[in-house]
Every structure is written in structure tokens, then in C-alpha cells.
Amino acid sequence: MNAPFPIITPVPPRIAHPDRLFIGGAWVPAHSGRMLAQIDPNTEEQVSAVAEADEVDMDAAVSAAREAFDHGPWPRMAPAERLAFMRKMSAILHARVGETARAWTMQMGGLASFSGIMQAGSNATFDGIIAMAEGFEWVQQRPSTGAAVGLVAYEPVGVVAAIAPWNGPYGIMLNKLAYALAAGCCVIMKPSPETPLEAYIIAEAAQAAGLPAGVVNLVTGQREASDHLVCNAGVDKVSFTGSTVAGTRIAQVCGARVARCTLELGGKSAALVLDDFPIDVAAQILSGTLCMMSGQVCAMLSRVLVSRARHDELAAAIAAQMAQVVIGHSDDPATQLGPVAMERQLRRIESYIEEGKASATLAYGGKRPAHLAKGYFIEPTLFTNVDNTSRIAQEEIFGPVLCLIPYEDEADAIRIANQSAFGLNGSVLTQDVDAAYRIARAIRTGAVGQNGLRMDFGLPFGGFKQSGLGREGGIEGLLGYTELKTILLDGMPSVL
């Protein structure tokens, strides 16, 4: 399969001020005086360190963003002026794609063979948001019964705390930043302490592009400091991607002061394999998908639903595919499954595997590879004859663990797919487009793709139920960073 972007050669990231935070347009020392270490999950060795922000730094970043929004030029610029700054940022980020690619591999263990494509794709999404915002009508005339002229203005929501996770730190942060900046918001970037280097590169690009002071800020901190940021009344909106547990806390805090929030949370997405779909192709798709980012994808198809009559055949085919997976270091071009991101994640996955042995059949994997003495590696793992009410079927494991669940008929398959607290993604494996559409409409999830894990970042993405609130992607992603203002006038103003 041809890559959608040219192969990028990763190069070590050149971070100018790793010992500082970016607040109010300047690189400043962290109040705590501490540093956060980043660990290579391939070797378990430290590869970088950045400044650790505490509560004082979080407050300083909010104050800087608040000043920039309340009194600075950014929200008052014509949209075209803001987009011109963003294009300068984009050019800088395109030039540094090799650095962001290497940062992802060395901090999170993402495959070097895929990192350049992934980061180039994130830059392309940034450009796509700029293009979409360029064509957006920020003030719209609507029919009105209350005045001669009714206008609806889309205005920036205000100061945004953008909190990104460790699995896709560059693309997710850049996506949040793009929508917020295009809308006229000022942003406080708070990356995961495990993967902050990409956010440093974004902050450097914002500074080099000449964005006004305080429009983009960067603070890296642990959980307590991050919670302090969310609780700060100067933050108008929190845009968060991460666990449902953390998202629930953010929703509670924002709800208490009626602040806005967008939450893209966990998933336990189901792939429904219909009887017309070839077993061998299904096994290839599902085992290959599971290796993506070592299963550390919120939209991962981690539950596979198959008719009872075909359960054992599909189980054997998936196990055979898993047996061929090449497990190794992220820098090895032959590697198909790299490490999970950190030791605590490995321990979490191992605990779920032990839990699963008591309620299902461990058909393949479940242990550390014998040939890798160091690093946070785990084999691709398959459980079969899984009860959908068990913990391994109901809770997000966030690793290369697949649950195979039998169903009786189509109605039963839909019932099982919906028997989940999550509703983020799903798939229907079938050669019948009508069946795929019919079942997609019946599944309570924010996205469904035919024949595999399919994603389009130009369309809205988000979840039902405990998978989140709001949407990212498409025009809906931009609208999430705006407030609507209705203006009723006796005539049309000369300038909108």
C-alpha cells in the first residue's frame, strides 16, 4: 500500500529551552525548579527532560493567556490576519517534521517506519483546518421576526486549556491548537509529562511565526498542577483527550463553574464480523489493526464479535496471524509491534491479562517476548469465548489485547456492541454496503467504518456515552471553540 505522505527521515529534536516554560511570549524558568524525565520504552533509559510546572506556573500561564485575550490583538484581528500567522507556523512545522517524528519514537515508542507519515499527516490536518476556517462565514445573516436584520456572529470562546495525551501527542495537540487559534482563542498547552517534546516544537514555531505574546503558552506538569489549571476560573474552555476517569473530573470542575469543555475519552469499540466476510481477511485486518501503536489507540477495535458457528475458525486464524507479528525495537524497520509507552501501562495490561485468564480462554500471547529482556514489550494477545460482561470486555485495556465474543444473530451482535459504557468507534466487516449502513446506524457510537478501523480527521470525531462530549474534526471541531452571539439591528451594517 502506498503511503499518503513521503517517507520522512527522523532526526533528533532540537529543543532550544527544555529547562523552561513558554509563558507570555517568553521562555521562563519553572517556579518548581524541577525537571520531568522522559523514558525510552525500548530501553527503559532516560532520553530527555523538560521543566516541570507547578501551580504557580499554571496561574502565570492563565494570566498571560487572559491578558492576551482580554486586551491583546489576537481575538480582534480579522480572521484572515490570524490565518496568515498560522500559515507561517505551518511552514515551520513542516520543516521540522523529522524532529517531531523522532520525538514520538523516543518518548512513546511509536514505530520509526510510521512516525514520519503520522506527523506529516498531522501537519496536513493543520493546513486543512486553516483552509476550512478561511472559507467559514464568521458573521451570518439569518431570517428574523424581531428586527429588520438578524445576524449571528461566531466569536472565540476565550482562554483554552488544551490537554493532550501521551499516545498521539503531536497531532492531537496541533489539532486543538489549530481550531482554537483560527477561532481567535488564546491557548495554554498542557502536554503529557511523558511526551512533551512535540509541544515544545509547536511553541517554538508559534514564537518564530510572530504570534502575539500570550496567545500560545506551554506548561508541562504532573496531575496536581494540571488539576489546578483546570480549576482556574480564568480558563473558559478545557479541551481534553485522555482517560474517562480524568475526563469525568474535568467535566465536574467545568460544570461547577459552567465552563465549556470538549472531552475525547476512552473506548471499547466493537468490530462485527458478518458471515459473508472471509475469515482470513478478517484475521489479517483485526490482528494488523491491533498492532497499531501497540494497541494504544482510543478508537481501537478491541472487541471482535463473530457468529458462534465461525468463532473457532476466526480464533485460529487470528492466532496464526499474531504468531507472525514481528515484535521489536521501534527503530527497526522490520518491527510490526513495538513497546507500550511506559512501565505502568505494561503493568496495567499484564493485570488485565491475568484477570482475563479467569473468565475466558487465552488463545495466544499474554506474556513478554522471550527475546527482549529490556523494554516495555508485550505479545499480541487473544482471548476467545469472552463474556461481554467481563472486565476485559468492558474496560479499556489500552494495549494489544483482543477479545473474541460470539453472537447468535445480527440483533444479538448489535445488542452486544451496545452493551458497553463506551461509544467511540466501531466497524462492520461485510461485503454488503447496505448491511454495513444498517448496522452502523444501530450501533451507539460516534463513528463506524466498514471493514476496519477507518478514520477521517476532516469529519467530526468523538463519542457517545462515557467516550466523551463534543466533537473534534470538521466544521464541528471549529464550532466547539466559538460562542454564538445574536445581533438584531434596524439595518445592515456597512462592515461585518
VEXDREN-2710 file (C-alpha; in Angstrom, 1 decimal):
% VEXDREN-2710
k/r/px/py/pz
1/MET/0.0/0.0/0.0
2/ASN/1.4/3.4/-1.0
3/ALA/1.9/5.8/1.9
4/PRO/-0.2/9.0/1.6
5/PHE/2.9/11.1/2.5
6/PRO/6.5/10.8/1.6
7/ILE/8.8/8.8/3.9
8/ILE/10.4/11.2/6.4
9/THR/13.8/10.6/7.9
10/PRO/13.6/11.2/11.6
11/VAL/16.2/13.5/13.2
12/PRO/16.8/14.2/16.9
13/PRO/14.6/17.1/18.1
14/ARG/16.4/20.3/18.7
15/ILE/14.7/21.9/21.7
16/ALA/16.1/25.4/22.4
17/HIS/14.9/25.7/26.0
18/PRO/13.9/22.3/27.6
19/ASP/14.6/23.7/31.1
20/ARG/12.0/26.5/30.6
21/LEU/8.3/27.1/30.1
22/PHE/6.8/29.3/27.4
23/ILE/4.5/31.9/29.1
24/GLY/3.5/35.3/27.9
25/GLY/5.7/35.1/24.8
26/ALA/8.9/34.3/26.8
27/TRP/10.8/31.2/27.9
28/VAL/10.9/31.4/31.7
29/PRO/12.2/29.2/34.4
30/ALA/9.8/26.9/36.2
31/HIS/8.8/28.0/39.6
32/SER/9.3/24.5/41.0
33/GLY/12.9/24.2/39.8
34/ARG/12.2/20.6/38.9
35/MET/12.6/18.6/35.7
36/LEU/10.4/15.9/34.2
37/ALA/12.3/12.9/32.8
38/GLN/11.2/11.2/29.6
39/ILE/12.0/7.4/29.2
40/ASP/12.5/5.5/26.1
41/PRO/10.2/2.5/26.3
42/ASN/12.5/0.4/24.2
43/THR/15.5/0.7/26.5
44/GLU/14.0/1.9/29.8
45/GLU/16.6/4.7/29.7
46/GLN/16.1/8.5/30.1
47/VAL/16.2/10.3/26.7
48/SER/15.2/13.8/27.6
49/ALA/14.0/16.1/30.4
50/VAL/11.9/19.3/30.5
51/ALA/10.9/21.8/33.1
52/GLU/8.1/20.8/35.5
53/ALA/5.4/23.4/36.0
54/ASP/3.7/23.7/39.4
55/GLU/0.5/25.6/40.4
56/VAL/2.3/29.0/40.3
57/ASP/3.3/28.4/36.7
58/MET/-0.2/27.3/35.8
59/ASP/-1.6/30.5/37.2
60/ALA/1.0/32.6/35.4
61/ALA/0.1/30.9/32.1
62/VAL/-3.6/31.6/32.6
63/SER/-2.8/35.2/33.5
64/ALA/-0.8/35.6/30.3
65/ALA/-3.4/34.0/28.1
66/ARG/-6.1/36.0/29.9
67/GLU/-4.3/39.3/29.2
68/ALA/-3.7/38.3/25.6
69/PHE/-7.4/37.5/25.1
70/ASP/-8.9/40.4/27.0
71/HIS/-6.6/43.1/25.9
72/GLY/-4.4/41.8/23.1
73/PRO/-4.9/42.0/19.3
74/TRP/-5.4/38.3/18.5
75/PRO/-9.2/37.9/19.1
76/ARG/-9.8/41.3/17.5
77/MET/-7.9/40.6/14.3
78/ALA/-9.7/39.8/11.1
79/PRO/-9.8/36.1/10.6
80/ALA/-7.6/36.4/7.6
81/GLU/-4.8/38.0/9.7
82/ARG/-4.9/35.2/12.2
83/LEU/-4.7/32.6/9.4
84/ALA/-1.7/34.3/7.9
85/PHE/0.2/33.8/11.2
86/MET/-0.9/30.2/11.3
87/ARG/0.4/29.6/7.8
88/LYS/3.8/30.9/9.0
89/MET/3.6/28.4/11.8
90/SER/2.7/25.6/9.4
91/ALA/5.7/26.3/7.2
92/ILE/8.0/26.0/10.3
93/LEU/6.3/22.8/11.5
94/HIS/6.6/21.2/8.0
95/ALA/10.3/21.9/8.1
96/ARG/10.6/20.2/11.5
97/VAL/8.6/17.1/10.7
98/GLY/11.7/14.9/11.1
99/GLU/12.1/16.2/14.6
100/THR/8.5/15.6/15.7
101/ALA/8.8/12.1/14.1
102/ARG/11.9/11.3/16.2
103/ALA/10.3/12.7/19.3
104/TRP/7.4/10.4/19.1
105/THR/9.6/7.3/18.7
106/MET/12.0/8.1/21.5
107/GLN/9.3/9.1/24.1
108/MET/6.4/6.9/23.3
109/GLY/7.9/4.0/21.3
110/GLY/6.0/4.7/18.1
111/LEU/7.4/2.8/15.1
112/ALA/10.0/4.9/13.2
113/SER/8.7/3.4/10.0
114/PHE/5.4/5.1/10.6
115/SER/6.3/8.2/12.6
116/GLY/7.1/10.5/9.7
117/ILE/3.9/9.6/7.9
118/MET/1.9/10.2/11.1
119/GLN/3.5/13.6/11.8
120/ALA/3.3/14.7/8.2
121/GLY/-0.4/13.8/8.3
122/SER/-0.9/15.9/11.4
123/ASN/0.7/18.9/9.6
124/ALA/-1.7/18.3/6.7
125/THR/-4.6/18.3/9.1
126/PHE/-3.4/21.7/10.5
127/ASP/-3.3/23.0/6.9
128/GLY/-6.8/21.7/6.3
129/ILE/-8.2/23.5/9.3
130/ILE/-6.6/26.7/8.1
131/ALA/-8.3/26.2/4.7
132/MET/-11.6/25.4/6.3
133/ALA/-11.5/28.5/8.5
134/GLU/-10.6/30.6/5.5
135/GLY/-13.9/29.7/3.9
136/PHE/-16.0/30.0/7.1
137/GLU/-18.6/32.8/7.3
138/TRP/-17.9/34.2/10.8
139/VAL/-21.0/36.5/10.7
140/GLN/-24.1/35.2/9.1
141/GLN/-27.4/36.9/8.3
142/ARG/-30.4/34.9/9.3
143/PRO/-34.2/35.5/8.8
144/SER/-35.6/37.4/11.8
145/THR/-39.0/38.2/13.1
146/GLY/-37.6/40.5/15.8
147/ALA/-35.7/43.0/13.7
148/ALA/-35.1/44.2/10.1
149/VAL/-31.7/42.4/10.2
150/GLY/-30.8/39.3/12.2
151/LEU/-27.1/38.5/12.5
152/VAL/-25.4/35.5/14.2
153/ALA/-21.7/36.1/15.0
154/TYR/-19.3/33.3/15.8
155/GLU/-16.9/34.7/18.5
156/PRO/-14.0/33.0/20.2
157/VAL/-14.8/31.1/23.4
158/GLY/-11.8/32.7/25.2
159/VAL/-8.9/31.2/27.0
160/VAL/-8.5/27.4/26.3
161/ALA/-6.6/24.8/28.3
162/ALA/-5.5/22.2/25.7
163/ILE/-4.6/19.0/27.4
164/ALA/-3.2/16.2/25.1
165/PRO/-2.4/12.6/25.9
166/TRP/0.9/10.6/25.5
167/ASN/-0.2/8.3/22.7
168/GLY/-0.6/10.8/19.9
169/PRO/0.9/14.0/21.4
170/TYR/1.7/16.0/18.3
171/GLY/-1.3/15.5/16.1
172/ILE/-3.8/15.8/19.0
173/MET/-2.3/19.0/20.4
174/LEU/-1.8/20.5/17.0
175/ASN/-5.5/19.8/16.2
176/LYS/-6.7/21.5/19.3
177/LEU/-4.4/24.5/18.8
178/ALA/-5.5/24.9/15.1
179/TYR/-9.2/25.2/15.9
180/ALA/-8.6/27.5/18.9
181/LEU/-6.3/29.9/17.1
182/ALA/-8.5/30.1/14.0
183/ALA/-11.4/31.0/16.2
184/GLY/-9.4/33.7/17.9
185/CYS/-8.8/32.0/21.2
186/CYS/-5.7/32.1/23.4
187/VAL/-4.3/28.7/24.4
188/ILE/-2.4/27.1/27.2
189/MET/-0.8/23.8/26.0
190/LYS/-0.5/21.2/28.7
191/PRO/1.1/18.0/27.2
192/SER/1.5/14.7/29.0
193/PRO/4.7/14.7/31.1
194/GLU/5.8/11.6/29.3
195/THR/5.6/13.1/25.8
196/PRO/6.2/16.9/26.0
197/LEU/8.8/17.5/23.2
198/GLU/6.3/17.9/20.4
199/ALA/4.6/20.7/22.3
200/TYR/7.9/22.5/22.7
201/ILE/8.4/22.4/19.0
202/ILE/4.9/23.8/18.5
203/ALA/5.6/26.6/21.0
204/GLU/8.9/27.4/19.2
205/ALA/7.0/27.6/15.9
206/ALA/4.4/29.9/17.4
207/GLN/7.2/32.2/18.6
208/ALA/9.1/32.1/15.4
209/ALA/5.9/32.9/13.4
210/GLY/5.5/36.0/15.5
211/LEU/2.2/35.3/17.2
212/PRO/1.5/38.0/19.9
213/ALA/2.7/37.3/23.4
214/GLY/0.3/35.1/25.5
215/VAL/-1.6/33.7/22.5
216/VAL/0.2/30.4/22.9
217/ASN/1.6/29.2/26.2
218/LEU/3.2/25.9/27.2
219/VAL/3.3/24.4/30.7
220/THR/4.3/20.8/31.5
221/GLY/3.2/19.4/34.8
222/GLN/2.1/16.4/36.8
223/ARG/-1.5/15.6/37.8
224/GLU/-1.9/18.0/40.7
225/ALA/-0.7/21.0/38.7
226/SER/-2.8/20.0/35.8
227/ASP/-5.9/19.8/38.0
228/HIS/-5.0/23.3/39.3
229/LEU/-5.0/24.6/35.7
230/VAL/-8.5/23.1/35.0
231/CYS/-9.8/24.7/38.2
232/ASN/-8.5/28.1/37.4
233/ALA/-11.5/30.4/36.8
234/GLY/-9.6/32.3/34.1
235/VAL/-9.9/29.2/31.8
236/ASP/-13.1/29.5/29.6
237/LYS/-12.8/26.1/28.0
238/VAL/-10.9/22.8/28.6
239/SER/-10.2/20.7/25.5
240/PHE/-9.1/17.3/26.8
241/THR/-8.1/14.0/25.2
242/GLY/-7.4/11.1/27.6
243/SER/-9.0/8.7/30.0
244/THR/-12.6/8.7/31.1
245/VAL/-11.5/8.9/34.7
246/ALA/-9.7/12.2/34.1
247/GLY/-12.4/13.4/31.8
248/THR/-15.0/12.8/34.5
249/ARG/-13.1/15.0/36.9
250/ILE/-12.7/17.8/34.3
251/ALA/-16.4/17.6/33.5
252/GLN/-17.2/18.0/37.2
253/VAL/-14.9/21.0/37.6
254/CYS/-16.2/22.7/34.4
255/GLY/-19.8/22.0/35.3
256/ALA/-19.4/23.6/38.7
257/ARG/-18.5/27.0/37.1
258/VAL/-20.3/26.4/33.8
259/ALA/-17.1/26.4/31.8
260/ARG/-17.0/24.8/28.4
261/CYS/-15.3/21.5/27.7
262/THR/-14.7/19.1/24.9
263/LEU/-13.8/15.6/26.1
264/GLU/-12.5/12.9/23.8
265/LEU/-12.2/9.9/26.1
266/GLY/-11.9/6.1/26.2
267/GLY/-13.4/3.4/24.1
268/LYS/-14.1/-0.3/23.9
269/SER/-15.0/-0.4/20.2
270/ALA/-16.6/-3.5/18.6
271/ALA/-15.9/-4.9/15.2
272/LEU/-18.8/-7.0/14.0
273/VAL/-17.7/-9.7/11.5
274/LEU/-20.7/-10.8/9.4
275/ASP/-20.9/-14.3/7.9
276/ASP/-20.3/-13.1/4.3
277/PHE/-16.8/-11.7/5.2
278/PRO/-13.8/-14.0/4.6
279/ILE/-12.2/-15.4/7.7
280/ASP/-8.6/-15.0/6.5
281/VAL/-9.2/-11.3/5.5
282/ALA/-10.9/-10.5/8.8
283/ALA/-8.0/-12.1/10.7
284/GLN/-5.4/-10.0/8.8
285/ILE/-7.4/-6.8/9.3
286/LEU/-8.0/-7.3/13.0
287/SER/-4.6/-8.5/14.0
288/GLY/-2.9/-5.8/12.0
289/THR/-5.0/-3.1/13.5
290/LEU/-4.3/-4.3/17.0
291/CYS/-0.5/-3.7/16.4
292/MET/-1.2/-0.1/15.5
293/MET/0.6/2.0/18.2
294/SER/0.8/-1.3/20.3
295/GLY/-3.0/-1.1/20.7
296/GLN/-2.8/2.3/22.5
297/VAL/-5.5/3.9/20.4
298/CYS/-8.7/5.2/21.9
299/ALA/-10.6/4.1/18.8
300/MET/-9.0/0.6/18.8
301/LEU/-11.3/-2.3/17.7
302/SER/-10.6/-4.3/20.8
303/ARG/-13.8/-6.4/20.8
304/VAL/-14.5/-8.7/17.9
305/LEU/-18.0/-10.0/17.5
306/VAL/-18.4/-13.1/15.3
307/SER/-21.2/-15.6/14.8
308/ARG/-20.9/-18.6/17.1
309/ALA/-20.6/-21.0/14.2
310/ARG/-17.5/-19.2/12.9
311/HIS/-15.9/-18.3/16.3
312/ASP/-13.4/-21.1/16.5
313/GLU/-12.3/-20.7/12.8
314/LEU/-11.7/-16.9/13.3
315/ALA/-9.9/-17.6/16.6
316/ALA/-7.5/-19.9/14.9
317/ALA/-6.9/-17.5/12.0
318/ILE/-6.2/-14.5/14.3
319/ALA/-3.8/-16.6/16.4
320/ALA/-2.0/-17.7/13.3
321/GLN/-1.7/-14.0/12.2
322/MET/-0.4/-13.0/15.7
323/ALA/2.2/-15.7/15.6
324/GLN/3.7/-14.0/12.5
325/VAL/3.9/-10.5/14.1
326/VAL/7.5/-9.2/14.4
327/ILE/8.0/-7.7/17.9
328/GLY/11.0/-5.5/18.4
329/HIS/12.5/-2.0/18.9
330/SER/10.7/0.9/17.4
331/ASP/13.7/1.9/15.2
332/ASP/13.9/-1.5/13.5
333/PRO/12.2/-1.1/10.1
334/ALA/11.1/-4.8/10.3
335/THR/9.2/-4.3/13.6
336/GLN/5.4/-4.5/13.4
337/LEU/4.7/-4.3/17.2
338/GLY/6.8/-2.1/19.3
339/PRO/6.7/-1.5/23.1
340/VAL/3.9/0.0/25.1
341/ALA/4.6/3.6/26.2
342/MET/5.6/3.1/29.9
343/GLU/6.1/0.7/32.7
344/ARG/2.8/1.5/34.4
345/GLN/1.0/0.8/31.2
346/LEU/2.7/-2.5/30.8
347/ARG/1.8/-3.5/34.4
348/ARG/-1.8/-2.4/33.7
349/ILE/-2.0/-4.6/30.6
350/GLU/-0.5/-7.6/32.4
351/SER/-3.0/-7.2/35.2
352/TYR/-5.9/-7.4/32.7
353/ILE/-4.4/-10.4/31.1
354/GLU/-4.3/-12.2/34.5
355/GLU/-7.9/-11.1/35.1
356/GLY/-8.9/-12.5/31.7
357/LYS/-7.5/-15.9/32.3
358/ALA/-10.1/-16.5/34.9
359/SER/-13.1/-15.7/32.7
360/ALA/-12.0/-16.6/29.1
361/THR/-9.6/-18.7/27.1
362/LEU/-6.2/-17.3/26.5
363/ALA/-5.7/-18.4/22.9
364/TYR/-2.5/-16.6/22.1
365/GLY/0.1/-14.3/23.7
366/GLY/-0.3/-12.9/27.1
367/LYS/3.4/-12.6/28.1
368/ARG/6.6/-10.7/27.5
369/PRO/8.6/-11.7/24.4
370/ALA/11.4/-14.1/25.4
371/HIS/14.0/-12.3/23.1
372/LEU/13.5/-8.9/24.7
373/ALA/15.0/-8.6/28.2
374/LYS/14.5/-4.9/28.5
375/GLY/11.8/-2.5/27.4
376/TYR/8.1/-2.5/27.9
377/PHE/7.1/-5.2/25.5
378/ILE/4.1/-7.5/25.5
379/GLU/2.9/-10.1/22.9
380/PRO/-0.2/-9.5/20.9
381/THR/-2.9/-11.3/23.0
382/LEU/-6.1/-13.0/22.1
383/PHE/-8.9/-14.1/24.4
384/THR/-11.6/-16.2/23.0
385/ASN/-15.2/-17.2/24.2
386/VAL/-15.2/-13.9/26.1
387/ASP/-18.3/-13.0/28.1
388/ASN/-19.1/-9.4/27.1
389/THR/-20.0/-8.6/30.8
390/SER/-16.4/-9.5/31.9
391/ARG/-13.9/-6.8/32.9
392/ILE/-11.7/-7.5/29.9
393/ALA/-14.6/-6.8/27.6
394/GLN/-16.0/-3.8/29.4
395/GLU/-12.9/-1.9/30.5
396/GLU/-10.4/-0.1/28.3
397/ILE/-7.1/-2.0/28.4
398/PHE/-5.2/0.2/26.0
399/GLY/-2.8/-2.4/24.8
400/PRO/-2.6/-5.2/22.2
401/VAL/-5.3/-7.3/23.7
402/LEU/-8.2/-8.6/21.6
403/CYS/-11.5/-10.1/22.9
404/LEU/-13.3/-12.5/20.7
405/ILE/-17.0/-12.7/21.5
406/PRO/-19.6/-15.0/19.9
407/TYR/-23.1/-13.8/18.9
408/GLU/-26.2/-15.6/17.8
409/ASP/-27.6/-13.4/15.1
410/GLU/-27.5/-9.8/13.8
411/ALA/-29.8/-8.5/16.6
412/ASP/-27.6/-10.2/19.2
413/ALA/-24.5/-8.7/17.7
414/ILE/-25.9/-5.2/17.9
415/ARG/-27.1/-5.8/21.4
416/ILE/-23.6/-6.9/22.5
417/ALA/-21.9/-4.0/20.7
418/ASN/-24.1/-1.6/22.5
419/GLN/-23.7/-3.3/25.9
420/SER/-20.9/-1.0/26.9
421/ALA/-20.3/2.2/28.8
422/PHE/-18.3/3.5/25.9
423/GLY/-19.4/4.5/22.4
424/LEU/-16.4/5.9/20.5
425/ASN/-15.9/3.8/17.4
426/GLY/-16.9/0.6/15.6
427/SER/-16.6/-1.4/12.4
428/VAL/-18.8/-3.8/10.4
429/LEU/-16.8/-6.3/8.4
430/THR/-19.0/-7.2/5.5
431/GLN/-19.1/-7.0/1.7
432/ASP/-22.7/-5.8/1.9
433/VAL/-22.8/-1.9/2.0
434/ASP/-26.5/-1.9/2.9
435/ALA/-25.8/-4.2/5.9
436/ALA/-22.9/-2.1/7.0
437/TYR/-25.0/1.1/6.9
438/ARG/-27.9/-0.6/8.6
439/ILE/-25.8/-1.9/11.5
440/ALA/-23.8/1.4/11.7
441/ARG/-27.0/3.3/12.4
442/ALA/-27.9/0.8/15.1
443/ILE/-24.6/1.0/17.0
444/ARG/-24.4/3.7/19.6
445/THR/-21.0/5.1/18.8
446/GLY/-19.6/8.3/17.4
447/ALA/-18.0/6.7/14.3
448/VAL/-18.4/3.4/12.4
449/GLY/-16.3/2.2/9.5
450/GLN/-16.8/-0.6/7.1
451/ASN/-14.1/-3.3/7.0
452/GLY/-11.7/-2.0/9.5
453/LEU/-10.6/0.9/11.7
454/ARG/-11.2/3.9/9.4
455/MET/-10.7/7.5/10.3
456/ASP/-11.1/10.8/8.6
457/PHE/-9.9/13.8/10.6
458/GLY/-11.7/16.2/8.2
459/LEU/-15.0/14.9/9.6
460/PRO/-16.3/15.1/13.2
461/PHE/-14.8/12.6/15.7
462/GLY/-16.0/12.0/19.2
463/GLY/-18.0/9.7/21.3
464/PHE/-21.4/8.7/22.8
465/LYS/-21.8/7.8/26.5
466/GLN/-18.6/7.7/28.5
467/SER/-16.5/8.2/25.4
468/GLY/-16.8/12.0/25.7
469/LEU/-18.6/15.3/25.0
470/GLY/-18.4/17.3/21.8
471/ARG/-16.5/16.6/18.6
472/GLU/-13.1/17.3/17.1
473/GLY/-12.6/17.4/13.3
474/GLY/-14.6/19.0/10.5
475/ILE/-16.5/22.2/10.9
476/GLU/-17.9/20.8/14.2
477/GLY/-14.4/21.0/15.6
478/LEU/-14.2/24.7/14.9
479/LEU/-17.6/25.5/16.3
480/GLY/-16.5/24.0/19.6
481/TYR/-14.2/26.9/20.1
482/THR/-16.8/29.6/19.4
483/GLU/-19.7/31.2/21.2
484/LEU/-22.8/32.4/19.3
485/LYS/-23.9/36.0/19.5
486/THR/-27.3/37.1/18.1
487/ILE/-27.4/40.7/17.0
488/LEU/-30.7/42.4/16.0
489/LEU/-30.5/45.6/14.0
490/ASP/-32.7/48.1/12.2
491/GLY/-30.5/47.8/9.1
492/MET/-27.4/46.1/7.7
493/PRO/-24.1/47.5/9.0
494/SER/-21.6/48.7/6.4
495/VAL/-18.9/46.2/7.6
496/LEU/-19.4/42.8/9.0
END
